[in-house]
Amino acid sequence: MTPTILYEKTTGALTLFDEGSNVADQPNFRETPLDVTEAQVRQERDSLIAATDWWATSDRTMTAEQTAYRQALRDITGQAGFPDITWPTKPS
């Protein structure tokens, strides 16, 4: 899995880019790697879980891959080396 690197937006906000992304093509961004803190990892994890909450609605059944992905996100803080973690791959 490609690790994610955190870059600082010139306005002060934070945005995640995949390693190897051409940040120069993005307006208002500069390539400034930041140390990833536990709070930032937890915030991104919570955002990724929230984006998949609709998978868990009562009128649909999650696939095994979707269930495993959401569980892997919940378990992110237990990874060795936290907060330097490997993000799970979102199923298609």
Biopython code that builds the backbone (N, CA, C, O; Angstrom):
import numpy as np
from Bio.PDB.StructureBuilder import StructureBuilder

atoms = [
    (1, "MET", "N", (0.837, -1.172, 0.000)),
    (1, "MET", "CA", (0.000, 0.000, 0.000)),
    (1, "MET", "C", (0.885, 1.239, 0.000)),
    (1, "MET", "O", (1.909, 1.283, 0.681)),
    (2, "THR", "N", (0.488, 2.222, -0.755)),
    (2, "THR", "CA", (1.225, 3.475, -0.805)),
    (2, "THR", "C", (0.938, 4.271, 0.466)),
    (2, "THR", "O", (-0.224, 4.518, 0.788)),
    (3, "PRO", "N", (1.979, 4.676, 1.191)),
    (3, "PRO", "CA", (1.737, 5.467, 2.397)),
    (3, "PRO", "C", (1.206, 6.848, 2.047)),
    (3, "PRO", "O", (1.427, 7.350, 0.945)),
    (4, "THR", "N", (0.519, 7.443, 2.978)),
    (4, "THR", "CA", (-0.008, 8.775, 2.784)),
    (4, "THR", "C", (0.894, 9.773, 3.493)),
    (4, "THR", "O", (1.322, 9.537, 4.623)),
    (5, "ILE", "N", (1.177, 10.871, 2.838)),
    (5, "ILE", "CA", (2.004, 11.927, 3.409)),
    (5, "ILE", "C", (1.138, 13.152, 3.609)),
    (5, "ILE", "O", (0.300, 13.470, 2.764)),
    (6, "LEU", "N", (1.328, 13.828, 4.695)),
    (6, "LEU", "CA", (0.545, 15.008, 5.009)),
    (6, "LEU", "C", (1.282, 16.243, 4.538)),
    (6, "LEU", "O", (2.477, 16.389, 4.792)),
    (7, "TYR", "N", (0.584, 17.131, 3.857)),
    (7, "TYR", "CA", (1.168, 18.381, 3.378)),
    (7, "TYR", "C", (0.406, 19.552, 3.961)),
    (7, "TYR", "O", (-0.786, 19.442, 4.249)),
    (8, "GLU", "N", (1.081, 20.662, 4.134)),
    (8, "GLU", "CA", (0.449, 21.837, 4.698)),
    (8, "GLU", "C", (-0.063, 22.730, 3.579)),
    (8, "GLU", "O", (0.690, 23.095, 2.676)),
    (9, "LYS", "N", (-1.327, 23.077, 3.638)),
    (9, "LYS", "CA", (-1.917, 23.992, 2.680)),
    (9, "LYS", "C", (-1.482, 25.406, 3.066)),
    (9, "LYS", "O", (-1.341, 25.708, 4.251)),
    (10, "THR", "N", (-1.273, 26.258, 2.092)),
    (10, "THR", "CA", (-0.756, 27.593, 2.384)),
    (10, "THR", "C", (-1.699, 28.411, 3.260)),
    (10, "THR", "O", (-1.285, 29.398, 3.867)),
    (11, "THR", "N", (-2.958, 28.005, 3.326)),
    (11, "THR", "CA", (-3.897, 28.705, 4.201)),
    (11, "THR", "C", (-3.814, 28.221, 5.639)),
    (11, "THR", "O", (-4.426, 28.809, 6.532)),
    (12, "GLY", "N", (-3.068, 27.165, 5.865)),
    (12, "GLY", "CA", (-2.929, 26.626, 7.212)),
    (12, "GLY", "C", (-3.728, 25.360, 7.435)),
    (12, "GLY", "O", (-3.525, 24.680, 8.441)),
    (13, "ALA", "N", (-4.640, 25.019, 6.521)),
    (13, "ALA", "CA", (-5.412, 23.789, 6.650)),
    (13, "ALA", "C", (-4.541, 22.601, 6.229)),
    (13, "ALA", "O", (-3.500, 22.775, 5.595)),
    (14, "LEU", "N", (-4.973, 21.418, 6.584)),
    (14, "LEU", "CA", (-4.219, 20.214, 6.240)),
    (14, "LEU", "C", (-4.983, 19.403, 5.203)),
    (14, "LEU", "O", (-6.210, 19.319, 5.244)),
    (15, "THR", "N", (-4.249, 18.813, 4.285)),
    (15, "THR", "CA", (-4.836, 17.969, 3.252)),
    (15, "THR", "C", (-3.932, 16.765, 3.058)),
    (15, "THR", "O", (-2.709, 16.884, 3.131)),
    (16, "LEU", "N", (-4.525, 15.612, 2.813)),
    (16, "LEU", "CA", (-3.750, 14.401, 2.589)),
    (16, "LEU", "C", (-3.551, 14.184, 1.095)),
    (16, "LEU", "O", (-4.489, 14.321, 0.309)),
    (17, "PHE", "N", (-2.338, 13.847, 0.712)),
    (17, "PHE", "CA", (-1.999, 13.500, -0.661)),
    (17, "PHE", "C", (-1.313, 12.153, -0.652)),
    (17, "PHE", "O", (-0.560, 11.848, 0.272)),
    (18, "ASP", "N", (-1.559, 11.346, -1.662)),
    (18, "ASP", "CA", (-0.831, 10.088, -1.784)),
    (18, "ASP", "C", (0.614, 10.393, -2.127)),
    (18, "ASP", "O", (0.908, 11.361, -2.830)),
    (19, "GLU", "N", (1.512, 9.562, -1.626)),
    (19, "GLU", "CA", (2.925, 9.718, -1.929)),
    (19, "GLU", "C", (3.102, 9.655, -3.441)),
    (19, "GLU", "O", (2.548, 8.773, -4.098)),
    (20, "GLY", "N", (3.857, 10.569, -3.982)),
    (20, "GLY", "CA", (4.083, 10.615, -5.410)),
    (20, "GLY", "C", (3.128, 11.541, -6.145)),
    (20, "GLY", "O", (3.294, 11.781, -7.341)),
    (21, "SER", "N", (2.118, 12.068, -5.433)),
    (21, "SER", "CA", (1.208, 13.023, -6.069)),
    (21, "SER", "C", (1.975, 14.271, -6.446)),
    (21, "SER", "O", (2.905, 14.669, -5.745)),
    (22, "ASN", "N", (1.593, 14.888, -7.545)),
    (22, "ASN", "CA", (2.243, 16.115, -7.971)),
    (22, "ASN", "C", (1.536, 17.301, -7.320)),
    (22, "ASN", "O", (0.575, 17.843, -7.864)),
    (23, "VAL", "N", (2.024, 17.688, -6.158)),
    (23, "VAL", "CA", (1.415, 18.770, -5.397)),
    (23, "VAL", "C", (1.544, 20.089, -6.146)),
    (23, "VAL", "O", (0.729, 20.991, -5.956)),
    (24, "ALA", "N", (2.552, 20.208, -6.988)),
    (24, "ALA", "CA", (2.748, 21.450, -7.740)),
    (24, "ALA", "C", (1.557, 21.756, -8.642)),
    (24, "ALA", "O", (1.315, 22.916, -8.974)),
    (25, "ASP", "N", (0.811, 20.724, -9.041)),
    (25, "ASP", "CA", (-0.366, 20.925, -9.883)),
    (25, "ASP", "C", (-1.580, 21.409, -9.095)),
    (25, "ASP", "O", (-2.586, 21.804, -9.685)),
    (26, "GLN", "N", (-1.492, 21.379, -7.788)),
    (26, "GLN", "CA", (-2.615, 21.787, -6.945)),
    (26, "GLN", "C", (-2.495, 23.264, -6.586)),
    (26, "GLN", "O", (-1.456, 23.683, -6.075)),
    (27, "PRO", "N", (-3.529, 24.065, -6.837)),
    (27, "PRO", "CA", (-3.448, 25.482, -6.481)),
    (27, "PRO", "C", (-3.418, 25.660, -4.964)),
    (27, "PRO", "O", (-4.063, 24.909, -4.232)),
    (28, "ASN", "N", (-2.678, 26.642, -4.504)),
    (28, "ASN", "CA", (-2.608, 27.021, -3.094)),
    (28, "ASN", "C", (-1.947, 25.984, -2.186)),
    (28, "ASN", "O", (-2.142, 26.019, -0.971)),
    (29, "PHE", "N", (-1.175, 25.069, -2.753)),
    (29, "PHE", "CA", (-0.481, 24.089, -1.933)),
    (29, "PHE", "C", (1.016, 24.225, -2.115)),
    (29, "PHE", "O", (1.497, 24.597, -3.185)),
    (30, "ARG", "N", (1.742, 23.920, -1.058)),
    (30, "ARG", "CA", (3.195, 23.824, -1.165)),
    (30, "ARG", "C", (3.591, 22.474, -0.596)),
    (30, "ARG", "O", (2.923, 21.940, 0.289)),
    (31, "GLU", "N", (4.652, 21.944, -1.095)),
    (31, "GLU", "CA", (5.079, 20.620, -0.673)),
    (31, "GLU", "C", (5.909, 20.744, 0.592)),
    (31, "GLU", "O", (7.122, 20.950, 0.533)),
    (32, "THR", "N", (5.250, 20.618, 1.735)),
    (32, "THR", "CA", (5.906, 20.720, 3.027)),
    (32, "THR", "C", (5.486, 19.525, 3.872)),
    (32, "THR", "O", (4.449, 19.579, 4.534)),
    (33, "PRO", "N", (6.272, 18.441, 3.867)),
    (33, "PRO", "CA", (5.901, 17.296, 4.692)),
    (33, "PRO", "C", (5.854, 17.680, 6.171)),
    (33, "PRO", "O", (6.728, 18.390, 6.669)),
    (34, "LEU", "N", (4.837, 17.207, 6.851)),
    (34, "LEU", "CA", (4.665, 17.472, 8.276)),
    (34, "LEU", "C", (4.761, 16.169, 9.048)),
    (34, "LEU", "O", (4.525, 15.093, 8.499)),
    (35, "ASP", "N", (5.106, 16.268, 10.313)),
    (35, "ASP", "CA", (5.040, 15.100, 11.177)),
    (35, "ASP", "C", (3.565, 14.787, 11.404)),
    (35, "ASP", "O", (2.769, 15.686, 11.672)),
    (36, "VAL", "N", (3.211, 13.534, 11.299)),
    (36, "VAL", "CA", (1.834, 13.123, 11.504)),
    (36, "VAL", "C", (1.636, 12.854, 12.994)),
    (36, "VAL", "O", (2.353, 12.050, 13.589)),
    (37, "THR", "N", (0.675, 13.521, 13.577)),
    (37, "THR", "CA", (0.393, 13.326, 14.993)),
    (37, "THR", "C", (-0.740, 12.326, 15.168)),
    (37, "THR", "O", (-1.483, 12.036, 14.230)),
    (38, "GLU", "N", (-0.860, 11.808, 16.378)),
    (38, "GLU", "CA", (-1.944, 10.874, 16.681)),
    (38, "GLU", "C", (-3.299, 11.507, 16.397)),
    (38, "GLU", "O", (-4.183, 10.855, 15.842)),
    (39, "ALA", "N", (-3.468, 12.762, 16.770)),
    (39, "ALA", "CA", (-4.752, 13.445, 16.555)),
    (39, "ALA", "C", (-5.089, 13.540, 15.078)),
    (39, "ALA", "O", (-6.249, 13.385, 14.698)),
    (40, "GLN", "N", (-4.089, 13.793, 14.237)),
    (40, "GLN", "CA", (-4.340, 13.894, 12.794)),
    (40, "GLN", "C", (-4.741, 12.542, 12.209)),
    (40, "GLN", "O", (-5.629, 12.466, 11.360)),
    (41, "VAL", "N", (-4.083, 11.479, 12.665)),
    (41, "VAL", "CA", (-4.422, 10.141, 12.184)),
    (41, "VAL", "C", (-5.838, 9.788, 12.625)),
    (41, "VAL", "O", (-6.624, 9.264, 11.837)),
    (42, "ARG", "N", (-6.162, 10.073, 13.877)),
    (42, "ARG", "CA", (-7.508, 9.780, 14.374)),
    (42, "ARG", "C", (-8.563, 10.579, 13.613)),
    (42, "ARG", "O", (-9.638, 10.059, 13.314)),
    (43, "GLN", "N", (-8.266, 11.831, 13.302)),
    (43, "GLN", "CA", (-9.203, 12.677, 12.565)),
    (43, "GLN", "C", (-9.437, 12.116, 11.159)),
    (43, "GLN", "O", (-10.578, 12.044, 10.704)),
    (44, "GLU", "N", (-8.371, 11.722, 10.478)),
    (44, "GLU", "CA", (-8.514, 11.142, 9.141)),
    (44, "GLU", "C", (-9.258, 9.816, 9.215)),
    (44, "GLU", "O", (-10.115, 9.538, 8.377)),
    (45, "ARG", "N", (-8.935, 8.994, 10.212)),
    (45, "ARG", "CA", (-9.627, 7.716, 10.396)),
    (45, "ARG", "C", (-11.124, 7.929, 10.592)),
    (45, "ARG", "O", (-11.939, 7.246, 9.973)),
    (46, "ASP", "N", (-11.484, 8.881, 11.455)),
    (46, "ASP", "CA", (-12.894, 9.168, 11.711)),
    (46, "ASP", "C", (-13.607, 9.637, 10.447)),
    (46, "ASP", "O", (-14.762, 9.285, 10.207)),
    (47, "SER", "N", (-12.915, 10.428, 9.649)),
    (47, "SER", "CA", (-13.473, 10.912, 8.391)),
    (47, "SER", "C", (-13.718, 9.761, 7.416)),
    (47, "SER", "O", (-14.753, 9.715, 6.751)),
    (48, "LEU", "N", (-12.765, 8.837, 7.335)),
    (48, "LEU", "CA", (-12.909, 7.690, 6.435)),
    (48, "LEU", "C", (-14.041, 6.766, 6.885)),
    (48, "LEU", "O", (-14.775, 6.234, 6.052)),
    (49, "ILE", "N", (-14.184, 6.576, 8.183)),
    (49, "ILE", "CA", (-15.288, 5.761, 8.694)),
    (49, "ILE", "C", (-16.619, 6.448, 8.387)),
    (49, "ILE", "O", (-17.559, 5.800, 7.927)),
    (50, "ALA", "N", (-16.703, 7.742, 8.636)),
    (50, "ALA", "CA", (-17.941, 8.485, 8.385)),
    (50, "ALA", "C", (-18.343, 8.418, 6.916)),
    (50, "ALA", "O", (-19.529, 8.363, 6.589)),
    (51, "ALA", "N", (-17.351, 8.424, 6.038)),
    (51, "ALA", "CA", (-17.638, 8.371, 4.597)),
    (51, "ALA", "C", (-18.217, 7.024, 4.177)),
    (51, "ALA", "O", (-18.796, 6.909, 3.097)),
    (52, "THR", "N", (-18.066, 6.007, 5.019)),
    (52, "THR", "CA", (-18.599, 4.685, 4.687)),
    (52, "THR", "C", (-19.768, 4.289, 5.589)),
    (52, "THR", "O", (-20.228, 3.148, 5.534)),
    (53, "ASP", "N", (-20.247, 5.200, 6.405)),
    (53, "ASP", "CA", (-21.369, 4.882, 7.293)),
    (53, "ASP", "C", (-22.598, 4.404, 6.521)),
    (53, "ASP", "O", (-23.360, 3.576, 7.022)),
    (54, "TRP", "N", (-22.795, 4.914, 5.318)),
    (54, "TRP", "CA", (-23.966, 4.513, 4.541)),
    (54, "TRP", "C", (-23.933, 3.029, 4.193)),
    (54, "TRP", "O", (-24.973, 2.433, 3.916)),
    (55, "TRP", "N", (-22.737, 2.427, 4.205)),
    (55, "TRP", "CA", (-22.639, 0.995, 3.964)),
    (55, "TRP", "C", (-23.374, 0.205, 5.042)),
    (55, "TRP", "O", (-23.878, -0.888, 4.786)),
    (56, "ALA", "N", (-23.432, 0.766, 6.248)),
    (56, "ALA", "CA", (-23.953, 0.046, 7.409)),
    (56, "ALA", "C", (-25.408, 0.376, 7.718)),
    (56, "ALA", "O", (-25.885, 0.078, 8.813)),
    (57, "THR", "N", (-26.120, 0.984, 6.777)),
    (57, "THR", "CA", (-27.530, 1.290, 7.026)),
    (57, "THR", "C", (-28.331, -0.003, 7.090)),
    (57, "THR", "O", (-27.917, -1.036, 6.564)),
    (58, "SER", "N", (-29.474, 0.074, 7.738)),
    (58, "SER", "CA", (-30.264, -1.135, 7.996)),
    (58, "SER", "C", (-30.865, -1.755, 6.738)),
    (58, "SER", "O", (-31.263, -2.919, 6.759)),
    (59, "ASP", "N", (-30.938, -0.997, 5.642)),
    (59, "ASP", "CA", (-31.561, -1.538, 4.434)),
    (59, "ASP", "C", (-30.558, -2.126, 3.436)),
    (59, "ASP", "O", (-30.918, -2.427, 2.298)),
    (60, "ARG", "N", (-29.318, -2.286, 3.857)),
    (60, "ARG", "CA", (-28.341, -2.913, 2.966)),
    (60, "ARG", "C", (-27.423, -3.818, 3.774)),
    (60, "ARG", "O", (-27.336, -3.701, 4.996)),
    (61, "THR", "N", (-26.749, -4.709, 3.090)),
    (61, "THR", "CA", (-25.822, -5.647, 3.733)),
    (61, "THR", "C", (-24.416, -5.353, 3.230)),
    (61, "THR", "O", (-24.172, -5.321, 2.024)),
    (62, "MET", "N", (-23.499, -5.141, 4.158)),
    (62, "MET", "CA", (-22.116, -4.882, 3.780)),
    (62, "MET", "C", (-21.459, -6.160, 3.278)),
    (62, "MET", "O", (-21.761, -7.262, 3.737)),
    (63, "THR", "N", (-20.551, -5.980, 2.322)),
    (63, "THR", "CA", (-19.749, -7.120, 1.870)),
    (63, "THR", "C", (-18.712, -7.421, 2.951)),
    (63, "THR", "O", (-18.494, -6.613, 3.853)),
    (64, "ALA", "N", (-18.086, -8.567, 2.856)),
    (64, "ALA", "CA", (-17.021, -8.931, 3.795)),
    (64, "ALA", "C", (-15.864, -7.934, 3.697)),
    (64, "ALA", "O", (-15.247, -7.590, 4.705)),
    (65, "GLU", "N", (-15.573, -7.472, 2.471)),
    (65, "GLU", "CA", (-14.482, -6.510, 2.274)),
    (65, "GLU", "C", (-14.805, -5.166, 2.936)),
    (65, "GLU", "O", (-13.930, -4.540, 3.534)),
    (66, "GLN", "N", (-16.056, -4.729, 2.828)),
    (66, "GLN", "CA", (-16.459, -3.469, 3.455)),
    (66, "GLN", "C", (-16.380, -3.576, 4.973)),
    (66, "GLN", "O", (-15.905, -2.658, 5.641)),
    (67, "THR", "N", (-16.842, -4.687, 5.508)),
    (67, "THR", "CA", (-16.780, -4.907, 6.957)),
    (67, "THR", "C", (-15.327, -4.923, 7.430)),
    (67, "THR", "O", (-14.996, -4.313, 8.447)),
    (68, "ALA", "N", (-14.465, -5.619, 6.695)),
    (68, "ALA", "CA", (-13.044, -5.703, 7.061)),
    (68, "ALA", "C", (-12.373, -4.339, 6.985)),
    (68, "ALA", "O", (-11.547, -4.012, 7.838)),
    (69, "TYR", "N", (-12.712, -3.541, 5.982)),
    (69, "TYR", "CA", (-12.137, -2.203, 5.834)),
    (69, "TYR", "C", (-12.517, -1.318, 7.018)),
    (69, "TYR", "O", (-11.661, -0.655, 7.603)),
    (70, "ARG", "N", (-13.791, -1.309, 7.366)),
    (70, "ARG", "CA", (-14.228, -0.477, 8.503)),
    (70, "ARG", "C", (-13.582, -0.947, 9.812)),
    (70, "ARG", "O", (-13.225, -0.127, 10.658)),
    (71, "GLN", "N", (-13.434, -2.252, 9.973)),
    (71, "GLN", "CA", (-12.780, -2.768, 11.178)),
    (71, "GLN", "C", (-11.308, -2.373, 11.193)),
    (71, "GLN", "O", (-10.779, -1.989, 12.236)),
    (72, "ALA", "N", (-10.647, -2.463, 10.049)),
    (72, "ALA", "CA", (-9.233, -2.075, 9.967)),
    (72, "ALA", "C", (-9.057, -0.597, 10.307)),
    (72, "ALA", "O", (-8.071, -0.220, 10.940)),
    (73, "LEU", "N", (-10.003, 0.237, 9.892)),
    (73, "LEU", "CA", (-9.935, 1.656, 10.260)),
    (73, "LEU", "C", (-10.089, 1.827, 11.768)),
    (73, "LEU", "O", (-9.371, 2.616, 12.382)),
    (74, "ARG", "N", (-11.019, 1.096, 12.362)),
    (74, "ARG", "CA", (-11.205, 1.199, 13.812)),
    (74, "ARG", "C", (-9.978, 0.706, 14.570)),
    (74, "ARG", "O", (-9.695, 1.181, 15.669)),
    (75, "ASP", "N", (-9.245, -0.247, 13.986)),
    (75, "ASP", "CA", (-8.071, -0.830, 14.641)),
    (75, "ASP", "C", (-6.775, -0.073, 14.357)),
    (75, "ASP", "O", (-5.713, -0.494, 14.814)),
    (76, "ILE", "N", (-6.838, 1.025, 13.619)),
    (76, "ILE", "CA", (-5.644, 1.761, 13.174)),
    (76, "ILE", "C", (-4.748, 2.151, 14.352)),
    (76, "ILE", "O", (-3.523, 2.104, 14.237)),
    (77, "THR", "N", (-5.345, 2.533, 15.479)),
    (77, "THR", "CA", (-4.539, 2.985, 16.621)),
    (77, "THR", "C", (-3.768, 1.849, 17.286)),
    (77, "THR", "O", (-2.871, 2.098, 18.091)),
    (78, "GLY", "N", (-4.110, 0.607, 16.955)),
    (78, "GLY", "CA", (-3.403, -0.536, 17.513)),
    (78, "GLY", "C", (-2.234, -1.006, 16.665)),
    (78, "GLY", "O", (-1.519, -1.934, 17.043)),
    (79, "GLN", "N", (-2.038, -0.360, 15.507)),
    (79, "GLN", "CA", (-0.921, -0.766, 14.641)),
    (79, "GLN", "C", (0.410, -0.446, 15.305)),
    (79, "GLN", "O", (0.556, 0.580, 15.969)),
    (80, "ALA", "N", (1.368, -1.329, 15.117)),
    (80, "ALA", "CA", (2.719, -1.078, 15.628)),
    (80, "ALA", "C", (3.258, 0.182, 14.968)),
    (80, "ALA", "O", (3.125, 0.363, 13.758)),
    (81, "GLY", "N", (3.861, 1.044, 15.759)),
    (81, "GLY", "CA", (4.444, 2.279, 15.237)),
    (81, "GLY", "C", (3.473, 3.438, 15.157)),
    (81, "GLY", "O", (3.838, 4.514, 14.683)),
    (82, "PHE", "N", (2.219, 3.239, 15.619)),
    (82, "PHE", "CA", (1.235, 4.322, 15.592)),
    (82, "PHE", "C", (1.857, 5.581, 16.187)),
    (82, "PHE", "O", (2.441, 5.495, 17.267)),
    (83, "PRO", "N", (1.765, 6.747, 15.543)),
    (83, "PRO", "CA", (0.876, 7.132, 14.459)),
    (83, "PRO", "C", (1.445, 6.939, 13.059)),
    (83, "PRO", "O", (0.814, 7.363, 12.090)),
    (84, "ASP", "N", (2.615, 6.316, 12.913)),
    (84, "ASP", "CA", (3.160, 6.040, 11.587)),
    (84, "ASP", "C", (2.558, 4.717, 11.131)),
    (84, "ASP", "O", (3.096, 3.651, 11.429)),
    (85, "ILE", "N", (1.437, 4.784, 10.406)),
    (85, "ILE", "CA", (0.641, 3.603, 10.110)),
    (85, "ILE", "C", (0.518, 3.358, 8.608)),
    (85, "ILE", "O", (0.894, 4.195, 7.788)),
    (86, "THR", "N", (-0.012, 2.203, 8.278)),
    (86, "THR", "CA", (-0.360, 1.865, 6.904)),
    (86, "THR", "C", (-1.874, 1.870, 6.812)),
    (86, "THR", "O", (-2.551, 1.146, 7.541)),
    (87, "TRP", "N", (-2.405, 2.694, 5.908)),
    (87, "TRP", "CA", (-3.855, 2.800, 5.761)),
    (87, "TRP", "C", (-4.388, 1.586, 5.007)),
    (87, "TRP", "O", (-3.758, 1.126, 4.054)),
    (88, "PRO", "N", (-5.548, 1.059, 5.425)),
    (88, "PRO", "CA", (-6.157, -0.051, 4.684)),
    (88, "PRO", "C", (-6.671, 0.449, 3.330)),
    (88, "PRO", "O", (-6.946, 1.636, 3.159)),
    (89, "THR", "N", (-6.795, -0.460, 2.389)),
    (89, "THR", "CA", (-7.291, -0.127, 1.063)),
    (89, "THR", "C", (-8.813, -0.212, 1.058)),
    (89, "THR", "O", (-9.398, -1.219, 1.458)),
    (90, "LYS", "N", (-9.443, 0.873, 0.595)),
    (90, "LYS", "CA", (-10.905, 0.909, 0.529)),
    (90, "LYS", "C", (-11.371, -0.013, -0.600)),
    (90, "LYS", "O", (-10.874, 0.079, -1.723)),
    (91, "PRO", "N", (-12.330, -0.904, -0.302)),
    (91, "PRO", "CA", (-12.820, -1.778, -1.362)),
    (91, "PRO", "C", (-13.619, -0.997, -2.407)),
    (91, "PRO", "O", (-14.205, 0.045, -2.112)),
    (92, "SER", "N", (-13.629, -1.514, -3.612)),
    (92, "SER", "CA", (-14.365, -0.816, -4.675)),
    (92, "SER", "C", (-15.811, -1.223, -4.719)),
    (92, "SER", "O", (-16.567, -0.728, -5.556)),
]
sb = StructureBuilder()
sb.init_structure("model")
sb.init_model(0)
sb.init_chain("A")
sb.init_seg("    ")
for serial, (resi, resn, name, xyz) in enumerate(atoms, 1):
    if name == "N":
        sb.init_residue(resn, " ", resi, " ")
    sb.init_atom(name, np.array(xyz, "f"), 0.0, 1.0, " ", f" {name:<3s}", serial, name[0])
structure = sb.get_structure()
